[in-house]
Amino acid sequence: MIDARWALGLFLCLTLPVILTGSAGHDGLAYDAVTFHLPQINYFLAHPGNLLNYPATATTLPLYHALMGVMGRLAGLTMVDNSTLVVRLVHFMISAAGLILLTSRLRCRLDAPMALLLALPLATCWYVISGAVYFGTDGPALTLVLIALLDWEKSRLPAQALLLLLVAGTRHLLLPFVGLLYGIRALAARSPATLIAVGMAAMPAVLMLAIYIRQWGGLTPPGMVAALNPKGLFPYALLGHLGVAGMWGVGFGALRFPQWTAFLVERKIQIALVALNILVLTLWAIVPTDPIPEAGRFGSITWSLARVGLFGHHSVAVLIMAMAGATTLLLMALDLKAAGQLPSEIMALAGFLCALMLTYAAYQRYSEPMILAVFTVASIKTCGRGKVSFGQALPLLGLCLLSIGVSLHHLLPIKG
């Protein structure tokens, strides 16, 4: 039967050849793996106990790199590189585990065609694929996020604490998202005891992060890619990431087109949408949105399209995409609420995208896997056993085909 497992099979076809041939790739996360992550792994392979005062070559906390170093020591290695199959497969299995978990949930909750359709965006996303095949924290961190998203029932305090700790230690950029996810669920429970429990669960992760912030003097190690990690607030990043959400919002929104258009006839929702988009317009009018790599506006479909309708330092294309993203978040939240679900995923995603304004470089890789994970999980809850026409599925299928093209462009020919 054609179901979500076909998407998983496609993912394996795109990823395993790269790993089994020992390809080092040539750009993006492949470059980061060779330049930043492998040197950090090899340091911890040689010095497994020095987890605090160490020479940093990667911007994240050292849990992932220390783990890969331990894997190398267990394999009797003196160095890990892209040809070290055993360690690379461990990285791949950790990274692919989240997609496998999602595929299983899709098959349980949805009819086969819908399950396949919703599995495709993450399975074909270049940043998910490259995060799985190249050494780095992106793939393992996405698995942790998917575990948090798919835990629909209330998880116990130890499980929450462990997951938050793993997220902080692996990729602390994502800690606000998981923290907000648990916090919003606790607030919705309207139980002081539940809220206190979540606060207690977050304490180990917050404490660990605080130790490293004190050690580093900030969120990244001192001198680590200083040009791309300056301190400050960068509002254009929010517009850029909303643009990515807007692109995918077209695909996911088409699946719920009748329901979403029904929302638009309600006056209070119309007012909310107008107010939300006025905020986006105001932000767009204040900050520049022209594509300038030196200013952090590069590495995203949003900035690639930013030259369309460019007036001075302001891009109409960015404005339209950002408005589409904000509209998608609101309508998806309303859809979840109408289905009797708490829109915690959407609220946490909105908070996470706002938190990315602390990051100078508005890379698509920072937000797209998170956006796809949230949109997919939210769609599981709203679509249920419902069916959609081919016309409704076509926009999302088209975006997935585009993703496959982007992935193949990076992967073929495989460069070693």
Kinemage of the C-alpha trace (Angstrom):
@kinemage 1
@onewidth
@group {chain A} dominant
@subgroup {mainchain}
@vectorlist {calphas} color= white
{ca met a 1} P 0.000 0.000 0.000
{ca ile a 2} L 1.180 3.494 -0.830
{ca asp a 3} L 1.378 5.319 2.499
{ca ala a 4} L 3.748 7.416 4.590
{ca arg a 5} L 6.425 4.732 4.394
{ca trp a 6} L 6.983 5.729 0.758
{ca ala a 7} L 8.057 9.175 1.935
{ca leu a 8} L 10.458 7.521 4.358
{ca gly a 9} L 11.759 5.357 1.504
{ca leu a 10} L 12.332 8.461 -0.620
{ca phe a 11} L 14.204 10.039 2.283
{ca leu a 12} L 16.459 6.974 2.528
{ca cys a 13} L 17.093 7.022 -1.229
{ca leu a 14} L 18.204 10.647 -1.022
{ca thr a 15} L 20.364 10.255 2.071
{ca leu a 16} L 21.977 6.824 2.257
{ca pro a 17} L 24.041 7.075 -0.973
{ca val a 18} L 25.707 10.201 0.386
{ca ile a 19} L 26.636 8.459 3.625
{ca leu a 20} L 27.688 5.132 2.156
{ca thr a 21} L 29.996 6.819 -0.373
{ca gly a 22} L 31.597 8.948 2.331
{ca ser a 23} L 30.688 12.153 0.522
{ca ala a 24} L 31.818 15.326 2.272
{ca gly a 25} L 29.492 17.540 0.231
{ca his a 26} L 30.482 21.058 -0.745
{ca asp a 27} L 28.233 23.751 0.755
{ca gly a 28} L 25.754 24.622 3.506
{ca leu a 29} L 25.657 22.078 6.305
{ca ala a 30} L 28.318 20.022 4.504
{ca tyr a 31} L 30.731 22.942 4.809
{ca asp a 32} L 29.739 23.457 8.455
{ca ala a 33} L 30.377 19.775 9.181
{ca val a 34} L 33.961 19.919 7.940
{ca thr a 35} L 34.754 23.399 9.232
{ca phe a 36} L 33.041 23.462 12.622
{ca his a 37} L 31.588 20.133 13.766
{ca leu a 38} L 34.201 17.519 12.880
{ca pro a 39} L 37.036 19.461 14.576
{ca gln a 40} L 34.857 19.725 17.695
{ca ile a 41} L 34.050 15.997 17.591
{ca asn a 42} L 37.701 15.118 17.217
{ca tyr a 43} L 38.647 17.354 20.129
{ca phe a 44} L 36.227 15.516 22.406
{ca leu a 45} L 37.380 12.185 21.011
{ca ala a 46} L 40.825 13.045 22.380
{ca his a 47} L 39.631 14.952 25.480
{ca pro a 48} L 36.296 13.431 26.548
{ca gly a 49} L 36.228 14.979 30.011
{ca asn a 50} L 36.811 18.636 29.160
{ca leu a 51} L 33.218 19.788 28.561
{ca leu a 52} L 33.418 23.325 29.921
{ca asn a 53} L 36.700 25.104 29.291
{ca tyr a 54} L 37.473 23.775 25.831
{ca pro a 55} L 38.552 25.352 22.508
{ca ala a 56} L 35.257 25.797 20.673
{ca thr a 57} L 34.886 25.344 16.942
{ca ala a 58} L 31.059 25.031 17.004
{ca thr a 59} L 28.514 27.518 18.359
{ca thr a 60} L 26.356 25.046 20.284
{ca leu a 61} L 26.753 23.443 23.681
{ca pro a 62} L 29.010 20.374 23.439
{ca leu a 63} L 26.638 17.458 24.169
{ca tyr a 64} L 26.307 16.261 20.560
{ca his a 65} L 29.997 16.601 19.778
{ca ala a 66} L 30.986 14.835 22.998
{ca leu a 67} L 28.592 11.975 22.160
{ca met a 68} L 30.045 11.561 18.676
{ca gly a 69} L 33.513 11.654 20.221
{ca val a 70} L 32.507 8.856 22.589
{ca met a 71} L 31.217 6.850 19.613
{ca gly a 72} L 34.598 7.294 17.958
{ca arg a 73} L 36.438 6.126 21.081
{ca leu a 74} L 34.177 3.078 21.407
{ca ala a 75} L 34.989 2.225 17.784
{ca gly a 76} L 38.710 2.447 18.580
{ca leu a 77} L 39.265 5.437 16.290
{ca thr a 78} L 41.835 8.185 16.577
{ca met a 79} L 39.935 10.545 14.265
{ca val a 80} L 36.426 10.933 12.843
{ca asp a 81} L 35.800 12.251 9.336
{ca asn a 82} L 33.157 11.855 6.637
{ca ser a 83} L 34.516 8.421 5.701
{ca thr a 84} L 34.056 7.112 9.268
{ca leu a 85} L 30.961 5.086 8.438
{ca val a 86} L 30.141 3.723 11.895
{ca val a 87} L 29.986 7.157 13.568
{ca arg a 88} L 28.278 8.757 10.580
{ca leu a 89} L 25.591 6.075 10.688
{ca val a 90} L 25.018 6.774 14.390
{ca his a 91} L 24.496 10.438 13.547
{ca phe a 92} L 22.139 9.477 10.717
{ca met a 93} L 20.075 7.104 12.854
{ca ile a 94} L 19.612 9.737 15.569
{ca ser a 95} L 18.615 12.302 12.927
{ca ala a 96} L 16.238 9.952 11.099
{ca ala a 97} L 14.542 8.736 14.294
{ca gly a 98} L 12.269 11.774 14.448
{ca leu a 99} L 11.048 11.265 10.894
{ca ile a 100} L 10.437 7.571 11.598
{ca leu a 101} L 8.418 8.499 14.695
{ca leu a 102} L 6.411 11.041 12.697
{ca thr a 103} L 5.758 8.515 9.919
{ca ser a 104} L 4.461 6.016 12.446
{ca arg a 105} L 2.107 8.589 13.953
{ca leu a 106} L 0.841 9.621 10.518
{ca arg a 107} L 0.035 6.015 9.607
{ca cys a 108} L -1.900 5.558 12.840
{ca arg a 109} L -3.918 8.762 12.623
{ca leu a 110} L -4.626 9.325 8.921
{ca asp a 111} L -5.709 7.529 5.783
{ca ala a 112} L -2.804 6.362 3.610
{ca pro a 113} L -2.912 9.131 0.929
{ca met a 114} L -3.117 11.932 3.494
{ca ala a 115} L -0.391 10.324 5.618
{ca leu a 116} L 1.907 10.169 2.600
{ca leu a 117} L 1.136 13.757 1.647
{ca leu a 118} L 1.927 15.096 5.105
{ca ala a 119} L 5.108 13.004 5.425
{ca leu a 120} L 6.594 14.406 2.231
{ca pro a 121} L 7.503 17.981 3.277
{ca leu a 122} L 9.937 16.950 6.011
{ca ala a 123} L 11.161 13.915 4.060
{ca thr a 124} L 12.108 16.063 1.047
{ca cys a 125} L 13.297 19.236 2.802
{ca trp a 126} L 16.934 19.903 1.935
{ca tyr a 127} L 17.742 21.125 5.432
{ca val a 128} L 16.301 17.953 6.959
{ca ile a 129} L 18.190 15.783 4.471
{ca ser a 130} L 21.495 17.599 4.880
{ca gly a 131} L 21.041 17.663 8.650
{ca ala a 132} L 20.797 13.869 8.572
{ca val a 133} L 23.733 13.131 6.255
{ca tyr a 134} L 26.304 15.660 7.455
{ca phe a 135} L 27.752 15.870 10.961
{ca gly a 136} L 26.113 18.633 12.983
{ca thr a 137} L 23.396 19.364 15.489
{ca asp a 138} L 20.530 20.162 13.083
{ca gly a 139} L 19.344 16.583 12.539
{ca pro a 140} L 19.553 15.315 16.142
{ca ala a 141} L 17.899 18.503 17.424
{ca leu a 142} L 14.986 18.103 14.998
{ca thr a 143} L 14.417 14.597 16.331
{ca leu a 144} L 14.151 16.014 19.864
{ca val a 145} L 11.671 18.643 18.668
{ca leu a 146} L 9.512 16.021 16.960
{ca ile a 147} L 9.495 13.933 20.129
{ca ala a 148} L 8.242 16.986 22.039
{ca leu a 149} L 5.607 17.778 19.404
{ca leu a 150} L 4.278 14.240 19.171
{ca asp a 151} L 3.928 13.841 22.922
{ca trp a 152} L 0.275 14.877 22.859
{ca glu a 153} L -0.539 13.578 26.317
{ca lys a 154} L 0.989 15.134 29.407
{ca ser a 155} L 4.502 13.840 29.832
{ca arg a 156} L 5.891 13.296 33.304
{ca leu a 157} L 8.305 15.660 34.987
{ca pro a 158} L 11.447 13.490 34.496
{ca ala a 159} L 10.714 13.060 30.771
{ca gln a 160} L 10.198 16.800 30.285
{ca ala a 161} L 13.349 17.616 32.217
{ca leu a 162} L 15.421 15.136 30.220
{ca leu a 163} L 14.124 16.344 26.869
{ca leu a 164} L 14.697 20.014 27.717
{ca leu a 165} L 18.198 19.166 28.932
{ca leu a 166} L 18.979 17.288 25.719
{ca val a 167} L 17.661 20.151 23.593
{ca ala a 168} L 19.737 22.694 25.508
{ca gly a 169} L 22.864 20.555 25.286
{ca thr a 170} L 22.407 19.703 21.617
{ca arg a 171} L 21.145 22.949 20.032
{ca his a 172} L 20.205 25.628 22.531
{ca leu a 173} L 18.736 27.749 19.725
{ca leu a 174} L 15.670 25.466 19.938
{ca leu a 175} L 15.240 25.582 23.708
{ca pro a 176} L 12.767 28.523 23.563
{ca phe a 177} L 10.501 26.493 21.304
{ca val a 178} L 10.317 23.371 23.466
{ca gly a 179} L 10.161 25.473 26.637
{ca leu a 180} L 7.241 27.484 25.238
{ca leu a 181} L 5.518 24.304 24.089
{ca tyr a 182} L 5.557 22.827 27.585
{ca gly a 183} L 4.845 26.173 29.236
{ca ile a 184} L 1.783 26.901 27.113
{ca arg a 185} L 0.372 23.446 27.802
{ca ala a 186} L 0.929 23.992 31.521
{ca leu a 187} L -0.800 27.386 31.454
{ca ala a 188} L -3.747 25.890 29.584
{ca ala a 189} L -4.146 23.293 32.319
{ca arg a 190} L -4.860 26.159 34.751
{ca ser a 191} L -3.188 24.192 37.482
{ca pro a 192} L -0.494 25.886 39.588
{ca ala a 193} L 0.967 22.466 40.328
{ca thr a 194} L 1.354 21.721 36.599
{ca leu a 195} L 2.988 25.073 35.952
{ca ile a 196} L 5.378 24.583 38.864
{ca ala a 197} L 6.227 21.098 37.549
{ca val a 198} L 7.135 22.499 34.122
{ca gly a 199} L 9.250 25.177 35.790
{ca met a 200} L 11.060 22.499 37.744
{ca ala a 201} L 11.525 20.440 34.589
{ca ala a 202} L 13.135 23.415 32.869
{ca met a 203} L 15.563 24.170 35.707
{ca pro a 204} L 18.331 21.684 34.743
{ca ala a 205} L 18.367 22.948 31.147
{ca val a 206} L 18.294 26.604 32.207
{ca leu a 207} L 21.030 26.019 34.764
{ca met a 208} L 23.260 24.277 32.239
{ca leu a 209} L 22.702 27.041 29.698
{ca ala a 210} L 23.422 29.680 32.346
{ca ile a 211} L 26.732 28.006 33.180
{ca tyr a 212} L 27.836 28.183 29.552
{ca ile a 213} L 26.593 31.746 29.106
{ca arg a 214} L 28.695 32.728 32.106
{ca gln a 215} L 31.659 30.801 30.752
{ca trp a 216} L 31.323 32.264 27.244
{ca gly a 217} L 30.052 35.717 28.083
{ca gly a 218} L 27.046 35.194 25.809
{ca leu a 219} L 25.083 32.616 23.819
{ca thr a 220} L 28.068 31.559 21.697
{ca pro a 221} L 31.699 30.800 22.546
{ca pro a 222} L 33.965 33.872 22.465
{ca gly a 223} L 35.377 34.602 19.014
{ca met a 224} L 33.297 31.852 17.417
{ca val a 225} L 32.403 33.113 13.909
{ca ala a 226} L 32.149 36.572 15.417
{ca ala a 227} L 31.007 38.184 12.151
{ca leu a 228} L 27.878 36.011 12.089
{ca asn a 229} L 27.136 36.057 15.819
{ca pro a 230} L 27.016 39.719 16.886
{ca lys a 231} L 24.859 40.675 19.835
{ca gly a 232} L 21.685 42.648 19.176
{ca leu a 233} L 18.139 42.509 17.833
{ca phe a 234} L 17.610 41.936 14.113
{ca pro a 235} L 13.903 42.363 13.217
{ca tyr a 236} L 14.420 41.601 9.520
{ca ala a 237} L 15.054 38.001 10.559
{ca leu a 238} L 11.439 37.668 11.723
{ca leu a 239} L 10.189 38.867 8.334
{ca gly a 240} L 12.524 36.446 6.572
{ca his a 241} L 11.374 33.458 8.604
{ca leu a 242} L 7.710 34.457 8.290
{ca gly a 243} L 8.332 34.444 4.546
{ca val a 244} L 9.361 30.778 4.716
{ca ala a 245} L 6.216 30.045 6.732
{ca gly a 246} L 4.182 31.887 4.112
{ca met a 247} L 5.595 29.795 1.284
{ca trp a 248} L 4.687 26.531 3.014
{ca gly a 249} L 1.446 28.040 4.291
{ca val a 250} L 0.174 28.036 0.714
{ca gly a 251} L 0.626 24.261 0.543
{ca phe a 252} L -0.710 23.356 3.965
{ca gly a 253} L -3.465 25.960 3.760
{ca ala a 254} L -4.780 24.493 0.507
{ca leu a 255} L -5.499 21.246 2.370
{ca arg a 256} L -7.846 23.171 4.654
{ca phe a 257} L -9.119 25.680 2.109
{ca pro a 258} L -12.874 25.258 2.847
{ca gln a 259} L -12.334 25.507 6.598
{ca trp a 260} L -9.972 28.478 6.413
{ca thr a 261} L -12.187 30.454 4.039
{ca ala a 262} L -15.092 29.849 6.429
{ca phe a 263} L -13.080 31.573 9.175
{ca leu a 264} L -12.685 34.657 7.024
{ca val a 265} L -16.401 35.508 7.083
{ca glu a 266} L -16.254 36.114 10.845
{ca arg a 267} L -15.792 39.790 11.613
{ca lys a 268} L -13.621 39.321 14.689
{ca ile a 269} L -11.248 37.116 12.695
{ca gln a 270} L -11.132 39.700 9.922
{ca ile a 271} L -10.182 42.334 12.494
{ca ala a 272} L -7.508 40.074 13.981
{ca leu a 273} L -6.015 39.383 10.542
{ca val a 274} L -5.957 43.064 9.634
{ca ala a 275} L -4.331 43.976 12.949
{ca leu a 276} L -1.744 41.210 12.603
{ca asn a 277} L -0.807 42.218 9.077
{ca ile a 278} L -0.617 45.889 10.058
{ca leu a 279} L 2.022 44.844 12.586
{ca val a 280} L 3.902 42.997 9.822
{ca leu a 281} L 3.583 46.021 7.520
{ca thr a 282} L 4.861 48.344 10.238
{ca leu a 283} L 7.883 46.141 10.909
{ca trp a 284} L 8.559 45.911 7.161
{ca ala a 285} L 8.405 49.711 6.831
{ca ile a 286} L 10.884 50.186 9.677
{ca val a 287} L 13.595 47.661 8.776
{ca pro a 288} L 15.399 47.023 5.471
{ca thr a 289} L 14.501 43.862 3.560
{ca asp a 290} L 16.821 44.079 0.566
{ca pro a 291} L 19.019 40.980 0.093
{ca ile a 292} L 22.480 41.851 1.424
{ca pro a 293} L 24.646 38.923 2.630
{ca glu a 294} L 26.883 41.235 4.671
{ca ala a 295} L 23.773 42.394 6.542
{ca gly a 296} L 22.604 38.849 7.332
{ca arg a 297} L 19.861 38.773 4.699
{ca phe a 298} L 20.816 35.714 2.642
{ca gly a 299} L 20.563 31.930 2.615
{ca ser a 300} L 16.773 31.736 2.268
{ca ile a 301} L 14.062 31.578 -0.382
{ca thr a 302} L 12.770 34.813 1.132
{ca trp a 303} L 15.973 36.691 0.320
{ca ser a 304} L 16.283 34.995 -3.073
{ca leu a 305} L 12.907 36.495 -4.011
{ca ala a 306} L 13.533 39.791 -2.237
{ca arg a 307} L 14.654 41.561 -5.432
{ca val a 308} L 11.102 41.260 -6.742
{ca gly a 309} L 9.378 44.589 -6.160
{ca leu a 310} L 12.420 46.142 -4.523
{ca phe a 311} L 12.037 49.824 -3.683
{ca gly a 312} L 15.120 51.233 -2.029
{ca his a 313} L 15.800 48.932 0.902
{ca his a 314} L 12.305 47.448 1.070
{ca ser a 315} L 11.052 44.399 -0.861
{ca val a 316} L 7.365 43.976 -1.672
{ca ala a 317} L 7.976 40.236 -2.173
{ca val a 318} L 9.230 39.925 1.397
{ca leu a 319} L 6.195 41.844 2.659
{ca ile a 320} L 3.739 39.577 0.815
{ca met a 321} L 5.508 36.403 1.970
{ca ala a 322} L 5.718 37.600 5.577
{ca met a 323} L 2.032 38.538 5.576
{ca ala a 324} L 1.213 35.096 4.187
{ca gly a 325} L 3.245 33.532 6.982
{ca ala a 326} L 1.558 35.526 9.732
{ca thr a 327} L -1.859 34.774 8.230
{ca thr a 328} L -1.031 31.062 8.075
{ca leu a 329} L -0.053 30.968 11.744
{ca leu a 330} L -3.291 32.632 12.808
{ca leu a 331} L -5.572 30.508 10.621
{ca met a 332} L -3.816 27.294 11.609
{ca ala a 333} L -4.218 28.219 15.278
{ca leu a 334} L -7.920 28.906 14.712
{ca asp a 335} L -8.263 25.589 12.877
{ca leu a 336} L -6.748 23.733 15.818
{ca lys a 337} L -9.016 25.542 18.249
{ca ala a 338} L -12.067 24.696 16.108
{ca ala a 339} L -11.002 21.043 16.246
{ca gly a 340} L -10.985 21.204 20.034
{ca gln a 341} L -7.183 21.289 20.226
{ca leu a 342} L -4.873 23.664 22.054
{ca pro a 343} L -2.782 25.511 19.418
{ca ser a 344} L 0.344 25.184 21.545
{ca glu a 345} L 2.520 24.251 18.552
{ca ile a 346} L 1.598 27.397 16.652
{ca met a 347} L 2.020 29.639 19.687
{ca ala a 348} L 5.423 28.096 20.437
{ca leu a 349} L 6.462 28.464 16.791
{ca ala a 350} L 5.441 32.129 16.793
{ca gly a 351} L 7.530 32.693 19.914
{ca phe a 352} L 10.462 30.810 18.390
{ca leu a 353} L 10.367 32.884 15.191
{ca cys a 354} L 10.376 36.039 17.299
{ca ala a 355} L 13.342 34.680 19.272
{ca leu a 356} L 15.254 34.264 16.001
{ca met a 357} L 15.460 38.059 15.865
{ca leu a 358} L 18.417 37.583 18.211
{ca thr a 359} L 20.234 35.808 15.368
{ca tyr a 360} L 22.029 38.002 12.833
{ca ala a 361} L 22.021 35.603 9.872
{ca ala a 362} L 18.424 34.916 8.784
{ca tyr a 363} L 19.136 31.482 7.333
{ca gln a 364} L 16.263 29.353 6.069
{ca arg a 365} L 17.856 26.357 7.790
{ca tyr a 366} L 17.103 27.890 11.195
{ca ser a 367} L 13.345 27.961 10.679
{ca glu a 368} L 12.201 25.705 7.831
{ca pro a 369} L 12.513 22.305 9.568
{ca met a 370} L 10.734 23.744 12.625
{ca ile a 371} L 7.979 25.272 10.491
{ca leu a 372} L 7.447 22.005 8.627
{ca ala a 373} L 7.423 19.966 11.841
{ca val a 374} L 4.807 22.239 13.433
{ca phe a 375} L 2.642 22.518 10.307
{ca thr a 376} L 2.711 18.747 9.848
{ca val a 377} L 1.795 17.917 13.448
{ca ala a 378} L -0.935 20.577 13.453
{ca ser a 379} L -2.318 19.148 10.208
{ca ile a 380} L -2.476 15.664 11.718
{ca lys a 381} L -4.782 17.043 14.386
{ca thr a 382} L -7.008 19.052 12.053
{ca cys a 383} L -7.191 16.755 9.024
{ca gly a 384} L -8.082 13.629 11.002
{ca arg a 385} L -9.567 11.024 8.668
{ca gly a 386} L -10.720 13.682 6.228
{ca lys a 387} L -9.913 13.556 2.534
{ca val a 388} L -8.780 16.251 0.135
{ca ser a 389} L -9.050 16.560 -3.625
{ca phe a 390} L -6.044 16.379 -5.924
{ca gly a 391} L -6.425 20.106 -6.539
{ca gln a 392} L -6.109 20.813 -2.825
{ca ala a 393} L -3.066 18.548 -2.566
{ca leu a 394} L -1.346 19.988 -5.650
{ca pro a 395} L 0.265 23.096 -4.036
{ca leu a 396} L 1.875 21.006 -1.288
{ca leu a 397} L 2.985 18.357 -3.788
{ca gly a 398} L 4.470 21.093 -5.956
{ca leu a 399} L 6.473 22.476 -3.050
{ca cys a 400} L 7.721 18.967 -2.212
{ca leu a 401} L 8.807 18.452 -5.825
{ca leu a 402} L 10.655 21.759 -5.612
{ca ser a 403} L 12.327 20.535 -2.429
{ca ile a 404} L 13.415 17.346 -4.158
{ca gly a 405} L 14.886 19.423 -6.967
{ca val a 406} L 16.801 21.580 -4.494
{ca ser a 407} L 18.090 18.478 -2.705
{ca leu a 408} L 19.203 16.812 -5.917
{ca his a 409} L 20.894 20.028 -7.016
{ca his a 410} L 23.029 19.878 -3.879
{ca leu a 411} L 23.566 16.118 -3.892
{ca leu a 412} L 24.255 15.425 -7.588
{ca pro a 413} L 26.916 14.900 -8.613
{ca ile a 414} L 28.046 13.616 -5.235
{ca lys a 415} L 31.264 15.363 -4.376
{ca gly a 416} L 33.754 13.746 -2.086
